[in-house]
Amino acid sequence: MSLRARLVAATSVVALIALVIAGVATYAAYSSSQLRQIDDSLQRAHEPIEVLVTADAPGLELGIERAVPGSFVELQRADGTTVFAIPGREPGHEILANVTNLPAMSWPPQRSGADPDPSKFVTVPTTDGDGEVRVRISRLDNGGFLVVGQSLHEATEARRRLLTIQAAVATAALLFAGIIGWILVRIGLRPLRRVEQTALLIAAGGDLDHRVPGADQPTEVGRLATALNTMLGQIRGAFEQRDVTEAALRSSEERMRRFVADVSHELRTPLAAVSAYTELFGRGARDHPADLERALHGIDIETARMHELVEELLLLARLDEGRPLDRSRVDLSEIVVQAISAARTVAPEWLVSLKVTDVVTVDGDAGRLRQVIDNLLANVRTHTPPGTTTSIDVRTEGDTAVLTVRDNGPGMPPEQSARVFERFYRADVSRSRSSGGAGLGLAIVKGLVAAHNGTVLLETSPGAGLAVAIRLPLRVDTDIAETTSGDSNR
């Protein structure tokens, strides 16, 4: 059974119970009212009859019939013998059969001052069993009994008509309540139908952007809509997180494949060269001093290249693992001066200038910071022609040290600058040795700066050169801070 049918059925049952209770109460009240009216009528009829009986005038029975027409009257002596009995009449002057099963005439007791008119009202059946009579029994002063009764035929018929009317009204009321209840329940469950339609729409199309309407209503359906919308939002978030995770895994897998391919490519060349030099040595270079020296020199160069590549990969692996670096007080200007001196010695064709605005002290690993500057200068020598000018600016901005390496070389387009910090990325897809190294220099720069809690920003455009800005937190000198605090306390 559907929820709508159950609600209508429950409403109808409640209405039926209410109608039954109301009908029973109405019937009982009406019946009680009828008996009170008949008892009052018998009480009023008793007085003139008792006057006539006491006077014992001639034509007593005729006088009683005229005084209380249609009523049943019976007079009995104290010993229980009947003096006379006047049968009652039904409506339409039908003679009413005599009553039966009258109470014992030993009741009510004799009159007394405390009870001047002792009497009793009872309902007794007629002798033929077809009807009932309401009678009033009282004791006279001479010890006899006077019984006055009235047919309950009209009262019984009235009660039957009342039951018929109540049944008809109850049936009509139940039918009306069922129809109205069905309509109201249908209207009340309309939001639930919208919830159902939304759920079916989501199930059919899988579109989690749909939301259940009515969430702003302060009702049970509104709270249900709110809960469903919250659930849909969480499901959508879970799917989005899954998509992000899957994309990250695919990207990681792709990077791993590219990484393996790049490492294999970078190692293949020196390994092939070493193999060639070894083969040259085996074919007789040991008997020719010139070839022997060339083979050994080539093996030494390629071995050094492989060693450098392996060291760079190990450094990146350590940085990925988050291993802590050595920390000490480092004068950044001094590190830069050393790097510039080495660069001028190695490649004097590339001019390097230095501008130091402030004394810049950071907390870090001096060797790794020197490696950062060396890699940046090496990158300039690799990707710019001889004669290119490079300027290094060291300054502070608030509590941050800023080191900027800027050249006036050819620069690079945005699609290349967005990837320069990727491992093994090289603008020259041919990977010619003349156009650069393994493509790990700037990746190491980014990793080392991040290990020092710093950031790297690159600015470039074709024909406008390239600038790399490194920002590191300044060192907080504990001794100076304590001295300053002590002075302020004084």
N, C-alpha and C positions, 0 to 999 in steps of 0.2 A: 504494500500500500504506500502511495506517495505521501510526502510530508503534507501537501495540501489537503489530501483526503483525510489524513489523520487529524489535522487541525480542525477541519469542518466536522468530522465525526465527534471529536472531543467537545467542540462547542455545542453540537446538537445534544449530546448526552447531558451536558451541564444544563442546557435549556430544558430538556425533558424532566430532569430531576427537579428543577425549580418549578416547572409547571405542575408536576405531580404534588409537590409539597403545598403549592398555592391552592391547587384544587381540593386537596384533602382538608386544608384549613378552612377554605370557603365552605365546603360541604358541611363540615362539623359545626361551623358558626351558624350556617343557615338552619340546620336541623335543630340546634339548640334554641335558636330564635323562634322557630315554629312552635316548639314545645312550650316555651314561655308564653307565647301568645295564646295557645290553647289552654294552658293552665290558668291564665288570667281570665279567659272567657268562662271556664268552668267555675272559677271562684265567684265571678259576677252572677252566673246562673244559679248558683247554690242558694244564695240568700232569698230570692223570691220563692223558690221551691220549699225551703225550710219554713218560711212564713205560712205558706199554704198547708203544709203537712201539720204544723203545730196547731193551726186553727181548725183542722179536720172538718172543713166546710163541705157541703154537698157538691158533687160533681168535681171531686178533687183531681181525678186523672185528666179530665178535660181542661181544667184550669191550668194544670202543669203543662199540658201540651201547648196551650196558648201562651204561657209565660216563657217557655224555652222550647220553641218549635224545633224539631229535628234531633233533639238530644235524647240520649238514653238515660232513663230514670228508673231506679229500683229502690223500694222501701222494704226494709226487713225489721222484724221484731228482734227483741233481745235474744230470743232463743234460736234465731237464725231462720225462722219461717218467713216467707215472702208475703208482704201485704199486697203489693201490686208491682208490676213491672211495665214500663212504657218503652217499647222498642224504639231505637233511634232510626233515623232515616238518612239515607245517602242523598247526595245532590240529585235532583230529579225526582225526589219523594219516593225513592225505593226503600222498602223496609229493610233495616239493618238487622242481621241475625243477632240473637242474644249473645252476650259476652260469656266467657268461660274462664275458669281458673282465677276467680276473684280471690284476693287474699283472705285469710281467716278473719272472721268478723270479731275475734277477740281483740283486734286492733282497729282503731286507736283507743286509748284508755278513756275513762270518764272525763267529762269536762272538769276543769279546776280553775282556780283563780289565776294560776301561773300560765295556763294554756287554755284560754277561753274558747278556742276553736280548733281542737285537735283534728287533723285531717291527714290524708295520704294520697299522693298522686302516683298512679301506676299506669303502665301500658299493657293491655291484655289482648289476646287474640279473640276473634269471634268464634262462635261454636262451629261454623262451617269451615273455619281456617282460611278464609279468603281475604281477611282484612284484620285491622287492629283498631282498638278503641282506647282513647285516653280517658281514664276515669278518675274521679275524685271521691274518696270514701271518707265519711265523717260520722261520728256518733252523736245521736240526738240526746236531748235532756231525759227522755223517757227510756233511754237505754237501747233504743233501736239504731239502725244504720241507714244512712241515706247515701245512695250511690248515684252520681251524675257523670255521664260519659259523652264523648263526642268522637265521631268517626275521624280517623286519620287518613281517609282515602285521598282527600284533596292534598293534604300535606305530603303523602307518599308520591302522588303524581307530580307534585311540584318538585320534589327532590329528584325524581326520575328525569324530568325535563332539565333540571339543573345539571345532572350528570351528562345528558346528551349535549347540552350547550357547551359544557366544559370540555368534553371530548372533541367536539368540532373546533372549538376555539384553540385547543391545544394542538390539534393536527395542523390547522392553518398557521398557527404561530411557529410550529416546528418547521413547516415547509418554508415559511417566510424567512425564519432565522437561518435555515440551511442555505437558501439562495443568497441572502445578504452576506452570510458568513463566507460562502464560496467566493463572492465578488470581492469582499474585503481582504480575504486571505490571498486571493490572486493579486490584488493591488499591493498588499504588504510584502509579498514574496517577489515582486518585480525586481528589486535590487539583487536578490539571490539569482534570478534568471540572468541578470547582466553579469554577475560573477561567473555563472556557468558558461555563458557565451564567451567571456574573455578567456576562461580556462581552456575551452575548446579551441578558440582561435590560436592561443599560444601552443597548445598541443599539436594543432594541425600545421602551423607555420614555423614553430620554434622561435618566434620573435619575442624576446624577453623585454622589449621596449614597451609593450602594452602594459597598462595599469588598470586595475579594477576600479570602476567609478564608485563614488559615494563614500570615499574614505574620510571626507570632511564632515560627515554626519555623525552626531553624538548618539548613535543607536548601536544595537548589537550587530546589525549588518555593516554599519560604518566601521566598527572595531574589527569585524572580520575582514573587510576590505583593506583596512590599514595593515593587519597582520599578513594578508596575502601579498600586498604590495611590498612590505618589508622583506618577505620571503623571496619574492621575485627579484628585488634589488640585490639580496645576498646571493641568489643563484646567478644573477647576471655578473656580479662581482667575482664570484668563483670561476665562472666561465672565462671572464676577461683575464683573471689571474692565471688560469690554465693556459689561455692563448699566449699571454706574456711569457709564462714559463716555457711553453713549447717553443715559442720564437727564440727565447734566450738559449734553450737547449740546441735548437737548430743552428743558431748563430755560433754558439760555442763549439758545436760539432764541426761547423764549417771553418771556424778559426783554427780548430785543432787539425783538420785535414790540411788547411793551408799552411799551418805551422810545420807540420810534418813534411809537407812537400817542399817548403822553403828551406828547412834544415837539410833535407836530403839534397836539394839542389846546391845549397851552399857548401856542403861537405863533398858532394860528388866531384866538383872541379878540383879542389886540392888533392883529393884521393886519387883522381885520375892522373893528375900531374905527378904525384909521388910514384904511382905505378909506372908511369912513363919513364921517369928518371931512373927507377930501379931496373926497368927493362934495358934502358940505355947502358946502365952500369953492367948488367949481366951480359950484354952483347960485346963487351970489350973495352968499356970506358976505363976499366982499371988498368988497361995497358996503354992508354993514351992520357996523359996527365991533364991536358986541356979539357977533354970531355969529362974526366973524373971530377975536376973542380966545378964544372958547370952543373953536373948532376947533383953533387953534394950541396952546392949553393941553392939549387932549385928545391931540393928536398927540405933544406933548412927554411926557406921562405914559405913553402906550403905548410910545413909543420907549424910554423909560427902563426900562420893565418888560421889554421884549424884550432890552435891553442887559444887565440884571441876570440874566435867564435864561441868556443866552449865556455870560456870565462864569462863572456857576455850573457850567454844563456843561463849559466849558473847564477849570475847576479840577478837576472830577471826572475829566476825561480825563487831565490831568497826573498826578493821584494814581494812576490806574489804570496809567499808564506807569511809575510808580515814580520820577519825576523828584525829585532831591534838593531839600530846602527849605533856605533860608538858616538857618545855625546860629550862635547867639550866646548869651551869658549873659542869661537872662530872669528877672526877678523876677515870679513869678506873682501875688503879692499886688498889685503895682502895676498889672498888666494888668487884674485884676479890679476894682480901684478905678476905673479909667478906664471900663470897660464899665458899671459901676453908675451912674456919673455921667451917661453918655450915656443910659442907659435911663430914669433919673429925669427927664431933660430931655424926652425924646420922649414918655413916657407916665407922668406922675406918679400916675395912678390905680392903678398896680400897684406896691405897696411892695416894696422890695428891701433886705435887711439883709446884713451881712458879718461873718464871724467868722474871724479869722486866729489860729491857734494857734502856728504856727512861721514862721520865715523860710524861704520855699520858693523855691529857685532851680533852674531847669531849663535844659537846653540845647535851644534850639529857635528857631523863627521867631516873633518877637513879634507880627507882623501876623496870622499865621494863628492863633495862639493867641487873640488878641483876637477874631478872627472866630468861633472856637468858642464863646466865652462870649456874644458878641452873638447868635449863632444860638439858643443855649439860652434866653436871655432873651426873644428875639423869639417863640420857640415858646410860652413861657408866656403872653405877651400875646395871641397868636393863639388859643389854645385854652382860656383861662380868663377868667372874667368880671372886670370892673374891681373893684378892692378885694382881689384875691388877693395874698397875701403870699408872697414868695420869699426864701429864705435861701441864702446862699452860704458854704460852710465850706471853708477852705484849711488843710491840715495835712500832716504827714509821717507815714509808717509805714515805719520802717526806712530803706531806700534808695529809697523811692517817694513821690512827691508825689501827694496825693489832693485833688481839687477836686470838691465835691458841690454841685449846684444842686437845691434842693428847694422845691416849692410845695405849697400846701394847696388846690389846685384839685379838680375833680371826678374826676381820674384817668381810667383807661381799662381796659377788659376785657382779659384775656390775649390773645385772638385779635388785638386791635389792637396791643398792646404788642410782640408778637412780630415785627411788620412795620414798626415806625416808622422803622427805619434803612434801609428799602428806598427806592430812588429813585422819586420821583413818587408815593409812597404817601400817600394822604390818607384819613382816617377818613370824611370826607364824600364819598361816591361821586358826588355831583352836581357836585363840583368848583366849587362856588360861590365867588366871589372873597371873599365875606364870611367864609368859614370857613377861610381860609388861603391860602398862596402856592402855589408849584408843587410842593411836597412834596420839596424838595431840601435843606432846612436841616439836618435830622438826618443825612441821608446824607453831607453835607459834614462834619459834626461827626465822624462815625465815620471818614471817610477821613483827615481831618487828624490825628486822634488816632493812628490807625494809622501815619501817616507819621512821627510823633514816637515810634514804638515804644511806644505806650501802648494802653490798653484802655478801653472804655466799657461800663458796666453800668447797666441801667435797672431801677428798682423802682417798681411802681405797682399799684393795684387800684381798682376803682370806689369813689368817695367818699373815698379815702385819699390823694389827691394823687399827685404824681409826683416821683421823685428820679433824677437822672442823676449817676453817680459816674465821674469821669475819673481814671485812674491813669497817671502819667508817671514815667519814671526821673529821679531827682534828678541834678543836674549834679555831677560830680566836679571840684572846683577843683584844677587842676594845681599852682598855686603853693602852696596850703595843703598839698597832699599831699607836695610836695617838702620844704617846711619841716618838716613832721612827721617825715618820713623822716630829715632831717638831724639833728633833735633827738634822735631815738632812737639814731642812730649815735654821738652824743657820749656 
